[in-house]
Each structure stands twice: as structure tokens, then as C-alpha cells.
């Protein structure tokens, strides 16, 4: 299976391009990253993940967190995709890096949140993402924008402990 056709990457793309659920982007991509490259913080999946984290922060008004995540995401994607063509073949990586750089410039100038999409160049991947995105919750829903606040604290602490344990 092609790396970008993995069900978790398809979900990531559906959330990113479909309804801009950047919180879920992080969740599903972290699972995929832990499957293919656990602990490898230079892997391009970390770059994709950081772009979603950045957009989540920007939309919620956390500019320092958004800028830091975007800078790191651009760096990790720019470097990581060179050594991992399987994570760029099927998307327009050059346009993605330009869009991310433009978003960072808008953040630096204090512009309001403005999302971008990851352009898919592989028709089969585009079809899978469209199918996965059908019926997702609307992009401006308050429950989507503030999703991290809806998780129960016990779920979060258990998830954090599980994540910490898997890293050590």
C-alpha cells in the first residue's frame, strides 16, 4: 500500500481539507506516525502533524503556539519529504510548503485565521479523501474549534500517560 493511501493518512486529509478538524488531524496522524516511525521526530508525518497543530492554534487565537508549530512543521516537512518520497508522491509538496510559508507570514502580520488545503495530485487518493470527508461535521462548529476542551480530563491524562510510556 502506498504511504499516502494508508487509512489513517486518508482520515488526516479528510479532516484537514474536508472540515478543518485539526484536532482530529493530530489524533489520527499521531497514530500513523507511531505505526511507521515511532520516536523519529524528523519523519515527514511529524511535519504534517505540526501544520495541523499550528492551524488549530491559529484559529483559536494562540499566535505564539501557531507560529512555533508552523515553523517547525515547515522545517520537518521540507527536510523529511526529501528522504521519504512515499510521503509526498500524490500531493503537491511544493505548493504545500508555499501555502504553509504564506500562512506563517499572515500569522506574523497578525492576520486572522485563514486555512489552506493540501492539494492532492493523485486521482485515486483524491477520491478516497472525498469519500472519507463526506458527512463530516461543519468546519466552523464551536465544538470542532474548541475540541480539546471537550475531552474528559481522565481520558486526557490516560492518553498522555500511554503516549509517554510508548516513547520511553
N, CA, C and O of each residue as an XYZ file, in Angstrom:
672
protein
N       0.848     -1.181      0.000
C       0.000      0.000      0.000
C       0.895      1.246      0.000
O       1.888      1.314      0.724
N       0.528      2.205     -0.808
C       1.239      3.479     -0.855
C       1.040      4.205      0.474
O      -0.052      4.172      1.041
N       2.076      4.853      0.966
C       2.045      5.507      2.278
C       0.896      6.500      2.429
O       0.292      6.588      3.498
N       0.589      7.242      1.376
C      -0.472      8.247      1.473
C      -1.866      7.639      1.329
O      -2.867      8.325      1.537
N      -1.933      6.352      0.974
C      -3.223      5.673      0.862
C      -3.565      4.898      2.135
O      -4.588      4.217      2.198
N      -2.719      5.005      3.130
C      -2.995      4.368      4.416
C      -4.281      4.975      4.981
O      -4.474      6.188      4.889
N      -5.161      4.162      5.559
C      -6.433      4.693      6.073
C      -6.283      5.869      7.038
O      -7.120      6.772      7.039
N      -5.240      5.871      7.852
C      -5.060      6.984      8.791
C      -4.635      8.263      8.079
O      -5.027      9.354      8.490
N      -3.839      8.147      7.017
C      -3.474      9.355      6.272
C      -4.687      9.883      5.510
O      -4.871     11.095      5.394
N      -5.499      8.991      5.000
C      -6.729      9.419      4.312
C      -7.636     10.166      5.287
O      -8.211     11.196      4.936
N      -7.765      9.648      6.510
C      -8.561     10.361      7.523
C      -7.960     11.736      7.805
O      -8.682     12.730      7.888
N      -6.637     11.787      7.952
C      -5.969     13.071      8.179
C      -6.333     14.056      7.074
O      -6.716     15.193      7.348
N      -6.212     13.615      5.831
C      -6.511     14.500      4.702
C      -7.979     14.915      4.686
O      -8.297     16.058      4.359
N      -8.866     13.999      5.033
C     -10.300     14.325      5.077
C     -10.563     15.395      6.129
O     -11.321     16.334      5.886
N      -9.948     15.257      7.281
C     -10.120     16.267      8.329
C      -9.453     17.591      7.939
O     -10.018     18.660      8.170
N      -8.268     17.522      7.355
C      -7.527     18.744      7.011
C      -8.237     19.520      5.908
O      -8.504     20.713      6.051
N      -8.538     18.836      4.808
C      -9.153     19.504      3.658
C     -10.672     19.565      3.752
O     -11.289     20.500      3.241
N     -11.272     18.583      4.395
C     -12.728     18.479      4.398
C     -13.417     19.441      5.339
O     -14.147     20.331      4.903
N     -13.187     19.264      6.642
C     -13.891     20.125      7.595
C     -12.957     20.878      8.540
O     -13.406     21.478      9.517
N     -11.675     20.845      8.250
C     -10.679     21.588      9.029
C     -10.713     21.212     10.511
O     -10.594     22.072     11.383
N     -10.874     19.929     10.780
C     -10.844     19.431     12.152
C      -9.394     19.100     12.487
O      -8.973     17.944     12.432
N      -8.648     20.133     12.831
C      -7.211     19.987     13.039
C      -6.884     19.170     14.287
O      -5.821     18.553     14.364
N      -7.784     19.162     15.254
C      -7.584     18.331     16.442
C      -7.562     16.855     16.035
O      -6.669     16.108     16.436
N      -8.545     16.445     15.241
C      -8.580     15.050     14.783
C      -7.424     14.748     13.837
O      -6.924     13.623     13.813
N      -6.993     15.739     13.058
C      -5.799     15.550     12.218
C      -4.642     15.073     13.083
O      -3.952     14.110     12.749
N      -4.445     15.761     14.193
C      -3.362     15.415     15.113
C      -3.543     13.997     15.648
O      -2.597     13.209     15.672
N      -4.755     13.682     16.074
C      -5.012     12.371     16.674
C      -4.702     11.231     15.702
O      -3.977     10.299     16.049
N      -5.249     11.303     14.494
C      -5.069     10.181     13.559
C      -3.641     10.116     13.025
O      -3.114      9.026     12.801
N      -3.018     11.260     12.823
C      -1.664     11.231     12.283
C      -0.652     10.777     13.332
O       0.350     10.143     13.001
N      -0.914     11.098     14.582
C      -0.036     10.598     15.637
C      -0.083      9.068     15.681
O       0.945      8.419     15.876
N      -1.272      8.498     15.500
C      -1.391      7.034     15.454
C      -0.602      6.455     14.276
O       0.096      5.453     14.426
N      -0.713      7.084     13.115
C       0.011      6.611     11.925
C       1.519      6.729     12.145
O       2.269      5.798     11.849
N       1.954      7.857     12.657
C       3.377      8.071     12.929
C       3.900      7.001     13.890
O       4.983      6.456     13.678
N       3.142      6.701     14.935
C       3.573      5.681     15.892
C       3.630      4.294     15.266
O       4.361      3.429     15.750
N       2.876      4.072     14.207
C       2.936      2.800     13.473
C       4.194      2.695     12.625
O       4.847      1.652     12.607
N       4.540      3.774     11.919
C       5.602      3.677     10.912
C       6.954      4.218     11.354
O       7.984      3.768     10.853
N       6.979      5.157     12.265
C       8.265      5.762     12.640
C       8.246      6.280     14.073
O       8.547      7.451     14.306
N       7.897      5.426     15.043
C       7.819      5.916     16.418
C       9.148      6.508     16.872
O      10.219      5.962     16.609
N       9.045      7.616     17.545
C      10.188      8.342     18.116
C      11.022      9.083     17.077
O      11.924      9.827     17.459
N      10.764      8.916     15.789
C      11.531      9.620     14.751
C      10.899     10.985     14.510
O       9.986     11.128     13.697
N      11.395     11.974     15.222
C      10.808     13.316     15.129
C      11.220     14.055     13.859
O      10.787     15.186     13.636
N      12.047     13.433     13.029
C      12.415     14.037     11.743
C      11.529     13.523     10.610
O      11.649     13.983      9.475
N      10.654     12.587     10.904
C       9.800     11.979      9.880
C       8.808     13.014      9.345
O       8.324     13.852     10.106
N       8.498     12.965      8.040
C       7.570     13.952      7.484
C       6.178     13.917      8.108
O       5.484     14.933      8.096
N       5.751     12.780      8.651
C       4.443     12.754      9.315
C       4.399     13.747     10.474
O       3.348     14.320     10.763
N       5.525     13.950     11.131
C       5.585     14.946     12.209
C       5.374     16.339     11.626
O       4.730     17.181     12.253
N       5.906     16.589     10.441
C       5.697     17.877      9.784
C       4.235     18.116      9.449
O       3.705     19.196      9.710
N       3.579     17.111      8.870
C       2.146     17.238      8.576
C       1.369     17.502      9.870
O       0.494     18.367      9.924
N       1.710     16.741     10.901
C       1.037     16.870     12.187
C       1.181     18.291     12.734
O       0.214     18.876     13.221
N       2.384     18.838     12.652
C       2.627     20.188     13.170
C       1.874     21.260     12.386
O       1.471     22.271     12.962
N       1.679     21.061     11.090
C       0.876     22.025     10.328
C      -0.547     22.057     10.871
O      -1.132     23.128     11.033
N      -1.103     20.881     11.153
C      -2.461     20.822     11.702
C      -2.519     21.459     13.087
O      -3.455     22.197     13.392
N      -1.534     21.181     13.916
C      -1.481     21.784     15.257
C      -1.412     23.302     15.138
O      -2.091     24.019     15.873
N      -0.601     23.782     14.221
C      -0.467     25.224     14.016
C      -1.798     25.861     13.635
O      -2.183     26.888     14.194
N      -2.495     25.256     12.689
C      -3.773     25.819     12.253
C      -4.812     25.761     13.369
O      -5.648     26.657     13.484
N      -4.765     24.724     14.185
C      -5.668     24.637     15.336
C      -5.410     25.817     16.282
O      -6.344     26.496     16.707
N      -4.144     26.048     16.601
C      -3.797     27.163     17.495
C      -4.164     28.511     16.880
O      -4.702     29.381     17.564
N      -3.878     28.683     15.607
C      -4.154     29.972     14.951
C      -5.644     30.284     14.994
O      -6.045     31.399     15.326
N      -6.456     29.297     14.657
C      -7.898     29.517     14.653
C      -8.399     29.882     16.051
O      -9.363     30.637     16.183
N      -7.762     29.360     17.085
C      -8.177     29.637     18.460
C      -7.513     30.892     19.028
O      -7.770     31.250     20.178
N      -6.666     31.567     18.248
C      -6.061     32.821     18.681
C      -4.751     32.682     19.437
O      -4.266     33.662     20.003
N      -4.171     31.499     19.461
C      -2.886     31.285     20.126
C      -1.770     31.470     19.094
O      -1.219     30.499     18.575
N      -1.448     32.734     18.806
C      -0.444     33.014     17.765
C       0.948     32.499     18.102
O       1.603     31.946     17.218
N       1.441     32.649     19.337
C       2.786     32.102     19.603
C       2.868     30.595     19.336
O       3.826     30.125     18.722
N       1.872     29.842     19.793
C       1.863     28.396     19.545
C       1.712     28.073     18.073
O       2.331     27.137     17.566
N       0.882     28.857     17.385
C       0.663     28.639     15.951
C       1.946     28.875     15.160
O       2.305     28.076     14.295
N       2.629     29.967     15.459
C       3.863     30.290     14.721
C       4.947     29.244     14.964
O       5.604     28.790     14.027
N       5.128     28.869     16.225
C       6.162     27.886     16.549
C       5.882     26.559     15.845
O       6.783     25.960     15.259
N       4.637     26.106     15.906
C       4.287     24.836     15.262
C       4.447     24.918     13.747
O       4.912     23.967     13.120
N       4.061     26.058     13.154
C       4.173     26.198     11.700
C       5.644     26.204     11.273
O       6.013     25.533     10.309
N       6.476     26.955     11.984
C       7.909     26.975     11.644
C       8.499     25.565     11.714
O       9.188     25.118     10.797
N       8.216     24.882     12.811
C       8.742     23.524     12.972
C       8.175     22.573     11.920
O       8.896     21.727     11.391
N       6.897     22.710     11.621
C       6.271     21.853     10.616
C       6.872     22.045      9.236
O       7.140     21.077      8.524
N       7.083     23.304      8.863
C       7.695     23.599      7.561
C       9.088     22.985      7.490
O       9.447     22.373      6.484
N       9.869     23.145      8.550
C      11.220     22.590      8.576
C      11.229     21.077      8.475
O      12.003     20.501      7.711
N      10.369     20.438      9.246
C      10.336     18.972      9.241
C       9.815     18.426      7.915
O      10.300     17.406      7.425
N       8.830     19.102      7.340
C       8.331     18.657      6.030
C       9.373     18.888      4.947
O       9.645     18.001      4.138
N       9.949     20.072      4.934
C      10.939     20.398      3.906
C      12.090     19.416      3.888
O      12.536     18.988      2.824
N      12.572     19.059      5.071
C      13.682     18.112      5.169
C      13.217     16.667      5.037
O      13.851     15.865      4.351
N      12.114     16.338      5.694
C      11.651     14.954      5.744
C      11.160     14.408      4.423
O      11.348     13.227      4.131
N      10.531     15.254      3.618
C       9.994     14.768      2.344
C      11.089     14.424      1.349
O      10.870     13.623      0.441
N      12.265     15.020      1.509
C      13.387     14.706      0.616
C      13.760     13.233      0.748
O      13.976     12.549     -0.252
N      13.835     12.751      1.980
C      14.230     11.370      2.220
C      13.088     10.374      2.206
O      13.311      9.167      2.303
N      11.866     10.871      2.086
C      10.685      9.995      2.121
C       9.728     10.361      0.990
O       8.652     10.900      1.249
N      10.102     10.076     -0.261
C       9.222     10.445     -1.377
C       7.847      9.785     -1.297
O       6.882     10.295     -1.868
N       7.751      8.668     -0.601
C       6.454      7.997     -0.472
C       5.449      8.832      0.321
O       4.249      8.559      0.282
N       5.932      9.845      1.037
C       5.043     10.732      1.790
C       4.816     12.063      1.079
O       4.232     12.985      1.650
N       5.279     12.161     -0.167
C       4.998     13.368     -0.961
C       4.384     13.037     -2.316
O       3.696     13.872     -2.903
N       4.627     11.824     -2.821
C       4.080     11.437     -4.122
C       2.568     11.260     -3.996
O       2.091     10.340     -3.331
N       1.834     12.145     -4.638
C       0.383     12.122     -4.549
C      -0.190     13.433     -4.052
O      -1.397     13.668     -4.121
N       0.703     14.293     -3.542
C       0.292     15.645     -3.158
C       1.260     16.630     -3.804
O       2.352     16.248     -4.225
N       0.864     17.876     -3.878
C       1.741     18.922     -4.405
C       2.551     19.480     -3.236
O       2.148     20.444     -2.585
N       3.705     18.850     -2.982
C       4.524     19.209     -1.823
C       5.045     20.640     -1.914
O       5.105     21.341     -0.904
N       5.423     21.076     -3.110
C       5.906     22.449     -3.272
C       4.841     23.464     -2.912
O       5.111     24.443     -2.217
N       3.621     23.222     -3.393
C       2.518     24.130     -3.063
C       2.205     24.089     -1.570
O       1.893     25.118     -0.971
N       2.288     22.912     -0.973
C       2.026     22.795      0.460
C       3.020     23.634      1.259
O       2.630     24.364      2.170
N       4.290     23.530      0.921
C       5.298     24.309      1.647
C       5.117     25.806      1.417
O       5.315     26.601      2.335
N       4.741     26.198      0.194
C       4.460     27.626     -0.071
C       3.248     28.097      0.727
O       3.273     29.176      1.320
N       2.195     27.294      0.743
C       0.987     27.656      1.493
C       1.279     27.781      2.983
O       0.782     28.693      3.644
N       2.079     26.872      3.502
C       2.446     26.931      4.916
C       3.288     28.177      5.197
O       3.094     28.843      6.213
N       4.220     28.488      4.297
C       5.023     29.706      4.450
C       4.175     30.960      4.379
O       4.392     31.903      5.139
N       3.209     30.977      3.469
C       2.285     32.116      3.370
C       1.458     32.249      4.646
O       1.231     33.358      5.130
N       1.009     31.123      5.188
C       0.234     31.154      6.435
C       1.080     31.715      7.570
O       0.593     32.508      8.376
N       2.338     31.310      7.637
C       3.232     31.832      8.674
C       3.408     33.339      8.525
O       3.410     34.065      9.520
N       3.554     33.811      7.298
C       3.678     35.259      7.063
C       2.408     35.987      7.509
O       2.487     37.076      8.079
N       1.251     35.398      7.255
C      -0.010     36.016      7.699
C      -0.095     36.033      9.222
O      -0.580     37.000      9.810
N       0.371     34.975      9.848
C       0.400     34.950     11.319
C       1.310     36.056     11.838
O       0.950     36.788     12.760
N       2.499     36.171     11.232
C       3.461     37.197     11.655
C       2.897     38.599     11.518
O       3.247     39.489     12.293
N       2.024     38.804     10.537
C       1.444     40.138     10.331
C       0.172     40.345     11.154
O      -0.440     41.412     11.095
N      -0.225     39.328     11.919
C      -1.406     39.455     12.765
C      -2.723     39.256     12.043
O      -3.778     39.616     12.566
N      -2.678     38.691     10.856
C      -3.906     38.452     10.087
C      -4.779     37.411     10.782
O      -4.276     36.556     11.511
N      -6.089     37.489     10.553
C      -6.972     36.475     11.139
C      -6.743     35.113     10.488
O      -6.149     35.003      9.416
N      -7.228     34.092     11.166
C      -7.100     32.716     10.694
C      -7.564     32.580      9.252
O      -8.620     33.081      8.866
N      -6.748     31.894      8.471
C      -7.056     31.659      7.065
C      -6.507     30.278      6.696
O      -5.297     30.121      6.532
N      -7.377     29.284      6.564
C      -6.904     27.927      6.303
C      -6.389     27.751      4.878
O      -6.631     28.582      4.003
N      -5.688     26.674      4.673
C      -5.281     26.277      3.324
C      -5.495     24.777      3.207
O      -5.616     24.073      4.210
N      -5.539     24.305      1.984
C      -5.704     22.876      1.738
C      -4.400     22.275      1.238
O      -3.518     22.979      0.748
N      -4.301     20.980      1.369
C      -3.198     20.218      0.794
C      -3.709     19.703     -0.548
O      -4.615     18.871     -0.600
N      -3.117     20.207     -1.636
C      -3.587     19.820     -2.970
C      -3.143     18.396     -3.281
O      -1.963     18.055     -3.197
N      -4.112     17.592     -3.638
C      -3.876     16.182     -3.958
C      -3.713     16.057     -5.468
O      -4.551     16.537     -6.231
N      -2.630     15.409     -5.896
C      -2.366     15.233     -7.325
C      -2.689     13.819     -7.811
O      -2.749     13.580     -9.017
N      -2.895     12.897     -6.896
C      -3.210     11.508     -7.231
C      -4.731     11.350     -7.247
O      -5.368     11.458     -6.199
N      -5.329     11.094     -8.425
C      -6.796     10.991     -8.506
C      -7.391      9.920     -7.586
O      -8.465     10.122     -7.020
N      -6.713      8.798     -7.435
C      -7.238      7.738     -6.562
C      -7.261      8.208     -5.107
O      -8.228      7.966     -4.385
N      -6.202      8.874     -4.690
C      -6.152      9.415     -3.328
C      -7.228     10.476     -3.138
O      -7.896     10.509     -2.104
N      -7.397     11.340     -4.128
C      -8.418     12.392     -4.043
C      -9.807     11.783     -3.853
O     -10.602     12.289     -3.061
N     -10.098     10.712     -4.567
C     -11.393     10.047     -4.431
C     -11.592      9.454     -3.044
O     -12.674      9.566     -2.466
N     -10.552      8.826     -2.509
C     -10.644      8.246     -1.166
C     -10.858      9.336     -0.114
O     -11.634      9.160      0.826
N     -10.166     10.457     -0.281
C     -10.304     11.559      0.678
C     -11.706     12.160      0.590
O     -12.320     12.450      1.616
N     -12.213     12.349     -0.626
C     -13.581     12.882     -0.797
C     -14.604     11.983     -0.106
O     -15.503     12.462      0.585
N     -14.456     10.686     -0.302
C     -15.377      9.732      0.322
C     -15.284      9.814      1.847
O     -16.305      9.824      2.534
N     -14.071      9.872      2.369
C     -13.881      9.943      3.822
C     -14.408     11.254      4.404
O     -14.857     11.289      5.550
N     -14.355     12.328      3.621
C     -14.781     13.643      4.113
C     -16.292     13.837      4.061
O     -16.825     14.738      4.708
N     -16.976     13.005      3.301
C     -18.431     13.158      3.160
C     -19.102     13.012      4.523
O     -18.885     12.033      5.237
N     -19.904     13.984      4.860
C     -20.671     13.921      6.100
C     -19.946     14.352      7.355
O     -20.486     14.202      8.451
N     -18.736     14.884      7.234
C     -18.038     15.362      8.426
C     -18.723     16.613      8.973
O     -19.376     17.353      8.238
N     -18.563     16.830     10.259
C     -19.118     17.997     10.941
C     -18.607     19.279     10.301
O     -17.465     19.325      9.845
N     -19.430     20.318     10.260
C     -19.078     21.595      9.640
C     -17.838     22.236     10.224
O     -17.537     22.075     11.406
N     -17.116     22.969      9.377
C     -15.805     23.495      9.759
C     -15.828     24.630     10.775
O     -14.813     24.858     11.433
N     -16.918     25.341     10.935
C     -16.942     26.459     11.877
C     -17.712     26.150     13.148
O     -18.079     27.059     13.891
N     -17.956     24.890     13.397
C     -18.673     24.479     14.593
C     -17.833     24.783     15.837
O     -16.657     24.420     15.886
N     -18.419     25.445     16.845
C     -17.661     25.712     18.076
C     -17.126     24.432     18.718
O     -16.038     24.438     19.294
N     -17.877     23.343     18.623
C     -17.389     22.102     19.224
C     -16.148     21.585     18.501
O     -15.317     20.914     19.113
N     -16.012     21.876     17.246
C     -14.831     21.482     16.481
C     -13.656     22.409     16.813
O     -12.527     21.949     16.985
N     -13.923     23.694     16.900
C     -12.869     24.684     17.152
C     -12.262     24.512     18.541
O     -11.059     24.708     18.713
N     -13.062     24.153     19.520
C     -12.591     24.018     20.906
C     -12.592     22.555     21.349
O     -12.867     22.254     22.511
N     -12.291     21.669     20.441
C     -12.431     20.235     20.679
C     -11.599     19.727     21.854
O     -12.043     18.849     22.594
N     -10.417     20.265     22.024
C      -9.563     19.766     23.105
C     -10.195     19.997     24.475
O      -9.876     19.286     25.428
N     -11.079     20.973     24.584
C     -11.714     21.291     25.862
C     -12.848     20.316     26.183
O     -13.330     20.285     27.315
N     -13.271     19.535     25.219
C     -14.406     18.639     25.406
C     -14.002     17.262     25.910
O     -14.842     16.504     26.394
N     -12.733     16.941     25.799
C     -12.290     15.632     26.268
C     -12.306     15.614     27.786
O     -11.968     16.602     28.437
N     -12.699     14.489     28.333
C     -12.691     14.366     29.793
C     -11.250     14.360     30.272
O     -10.381     13.770     29.630
N     -10.996     15.007     31.385
C      -9.633     15.104     31.923
C      -9.037     13.720     32.170
O      -7.844     13.521     31.942
N      -9.834     12.767     32.629
C      -9.293     11.430     32.881
C      -8.866     10.764     31.584
O      -7.863     10.051     31.555
N      -9.618     10.990     30.505
C      -9.228     10.449     29.203
C      -7.912     11.057     28.758
O      -7.042     10.363     28.230
N      -7.769     12.361     28.973
C      -6.556     13.053     28.531
C      -5.351     12.573     29.319
O      -4.300     12.315     28.733
N      -5.479     12.445     30.648
C      -4.320     12.027     31.424
C      -3.942     10.591     31.085
O      -2.757     10.263     31.046
N      -4.925      9.730     30.839
C      -4.627      8.363     30.426
C      -3.953      8.317     29.071
O      -3.020      7.542     28.859
N      -4.426      9.148     28.152
C      -3.825      9.209     26.816
C      -2.403      9.736     26.893
O      -1.511      9.241     26.203
N      -2.190     10.749     27.741
C      -0.829     11.291     27.888
C       0.110     10.249     28.473
O       1.237     10.089     28.004
N      -0.356      9.530     29.509
C       0.481      8.505     30.115
C       0.810      7.421     29.091
O       1.956      6.982     28.994
N      -0.182      6.998     28.337
C       0.044      5.985     27.303
C       1.075      6.491     26.295
O       1.968      5.745     25.893
N       0.957      7.751     25.886
C       1.909      8.341     24.952
C       3.307      8.408     25.530
O       4.286      8.098     24.851
N       3.397      8.817     26.798
C       4.705      8.892     27.461
C       5.328      7.510     27.555
O       6.513      7.332     27.272
N       4.518      6.523     27.958
C       5.037      5.167     28.100
C       5.532      4.612     26.774
O       6.517      3.874     26.739
N       4.858      4.960     25.684
C       5.263      4.436     24.378
C       6.532      5.100     23.864
O       7.207      4.562     22.987
N       6.857      6.275     24.411
C       8.063      6.983     23.961
C       9.302      6.540     24.720
O      10.419      6.806     24.277
N       9.133      5.879     25.842
C      10.290      5.514     26.682
C      10.539      4.034     26.682
O      11.471      3.564     27.335
